[in-house]
């Protein structure tokens, strides 16, 4: 698999990302070394992503996967469009509470 991407902020809250993703696999073999029909593929996708930050801790993300090229061996399912959306919430933890170590006392 190989991916190349570029990302740029449009505004303070809006970010765009573009990715080219290539994937391939050979025909698969079973446990006895026999090639399985309808396995193996070569695919190239364009993957755009838009993210919008509402607050410092809350971001809404949507991404798509558009096939530019798909070659499959035999009969396999392929996609015409794949869309995903999500919400990202960043939790904050005070570091001084987590990293605070008890002091060790040594007699000298």
Secondary structure as UniProt FT lines:
FT   STRAND          2..9
FT   STRAND          14..25
FT   TURN            31..32
FT   TURN            37..38
FT   STRAND          41..53
FT   STRAND          58..72
FT   STRAND          82..89
FT   HELIX           95..99
//
